[in-house]
Amino acid sequence: MTQINLGDLDIDALRRRSGEKWTRFPADVLPAWVADMDFEIAEPIRLAVESRVANSDCGYPVSVAATGLPELLTERVAQRFAWEISPNQVELFTDVVQAIYFGLLALAQEGEGVVIQTPIYPPFIEATNATRRRAVLCPLVGHSDGFEIDFDQLRTSVDRTTRILLLCNPHNPSGRCFSGTELEGLAELANANNLVIISDEIHADLVFEPHRHIPIASLSPDIAKRTVTLMSASKAFNIAGICMAFAVFGSEVLAKKFAMIPRHARGAISALSIAAVTAAWTEGQQWLDEVMIYLRGNRDFLARHARAQWPQAHHVPPQATYLGWFDFRQYELSPNPQAYFLEHAKVGLSNGALFGDPGRGFVRLNFATSRRILEQITDRMDVALAAAK
């Protein structure tokens, strides 16, 4: 594989990309919002997609079983997470959010409860509301050293009409990688209340050492039976626009409930997504290893900068993901920190309020870019904060 230069990104070239990240805001804004990386994709992925197109090999794809992807996922989770599953437990979806919608429709009725730990990736709340399920909001508790699960509130909030625990691990936006003890506590809650767990683990490959990702379904056969685990190569390999995700069903009962919704309602996988994900999981690990080293450097730079230049902002470096979660409430930026930095710093961040009420006054900052661009982002924010005093 050709060595990549993660620190050499051309802003003009980035602006020529047609995706959401670099087209959402005017050209004078540096975007650091949606969870796309700015890095070039791994060469094996690029070559695999180019080969398909060059050979006009974009017709109807083979069946899911014939792709070999369920086997690749099975091998990958065994190697990386010591999680033993079978290929016949694996189903393919267009993306993780689609699978969340299907899970809510298949596993709960209108008005039944869905436990959500805010602040949370916005589609969790949006999907629950759109499917007319009832959001049971149990905010994480913020401390000086990060966010923790409030088990007391969970126990008092779950009632007889609560059906689903919608888990995000690693957690977006806080960057928490939940420990085995914490996951055991959630498993105990699910068992005691007969909850199905839908676990979004899309950031599983983006965990910084010494932390490690533990699939909640790997804790025990009993927990596996009540869990649908959602995974994808999209976040770790920067191919969200390729559109492919995986659901691992811990029991045939759960799989059959999903199957009650006609398969064609979820669309089909594409020839290019098959090629890209296959290349990512068979030839892309060296790229990902290099990216994780670079991301750790960016994460640590951002934490140092925040301590030195934004002393009133609370921030704990994430244990996973390439997303920084910053509490700017003490600065009283009007009308909110996201809007303030967009107007006064020309930096496009994610508005914390979109992640639920506990996110008001926060912003999420995507640091998956070159250090040079990240420094421009922080410099602009420095100037804007100085002007706010």
Phi, psi and omega in degrees: 000136177294134180294136182262149178251092185290338183272359185246081179247135181265115182300322179298321178293321178298321180291340178280350176292147185264358182288174188295323189301313187263004178245351184294321187247164176300164188295341180273002180260136172268117184275134177217047189247274187301152188277066166245144172274154175273348185292153173295144180292161182301140183304318179301326178292313179301314182295322181295317179290317178300322180295318178301313182292316181300327180269009184052037185263059182237027177280190179304131182283169177288172179295162180305314182299325184282346180289334186079000183291320176302323178292320180296318178296318179301315179294320185293314182289332176292318182288317188270330187233006181054039182249117183264115175230176179244145179304330182286357174272353192259132172235154181255143176228170178291315175202172184294320181298319176302317180294326176297315178301314179299320180297317179296320179291323186276332193247359176214156177261165177305135178087348179279155191277145176230116181284127180227130182260101180276157356295149189213153173314121191309324180299341176300311181288318181299316181294319180297316180292318183295328180269004178063031169271165185259119180285123174257094188277122180232087185301144168293154180260124180274132175234176180297334182252017175129189183261144179230157178283134177267089184291329179297315179293322178302313183296326181275340184273331182284130178233189186291345179257009176274130187244330191228138165257112181264102189258143173237109182212118358301151191274132175246117026253357190288338183080009177291138169249103190296141183283167176300321179296316179296317180294324176298322177296319177293322179296319178298318178298316181296317178296316184294333184245010179054047179268143167274139179256123168253112189249110176278109182241038185295334180265018186301328182275001186245045182257132181271135175298146011271007181286157178218147180277134177239111174298130183297331179290346180277355185293320182194159176301324180296317179290321178303320184296337181252018186235138167246117183259130182250128181221166179196156172274356193295313184288313186291328184251010172061045182228042182300326181287349177287328173067088169199135177219167185230139172245130176252115182267126182281350178207157176293330179301312179295319180298319181292325177295318175299319184292346178292337174274124185310133185303321184290349176294338180265004180078194184230159173282159183251158178300322182287326178292322177300313181297316184293313183291322177300315179295320180300314187275346179255334185225000189258003187294325178300318177300312181297321179299317178294320180298319181296324176297316181293318179297321176300318178298317178294318178302314183290322176300314182296320179295317178297316182297317181298318180298322185278320189253339181236061189298337180270356178268132178266132182207134173243123181306134183293145174280343181204167182075172176246039185236122176265138184245113190241131178262107181254020186300325183292341179279345179052052181281132186249140001280340173198163184301320181298312181294323180296311182291330177295316182284316190262339179247347186056047176236129181263107181249173174269134181285121182301333181297335179293343182266013181108165183306323179295350179268358180297131183090358178254163166226153173252129184242121178275116182256021178273069179212183178289156178298324181298315179291320179299321178294323176297321178298310182292324178298317179297320179293324175304311183297317181295320179291322178298324180287339182279346185287000000 
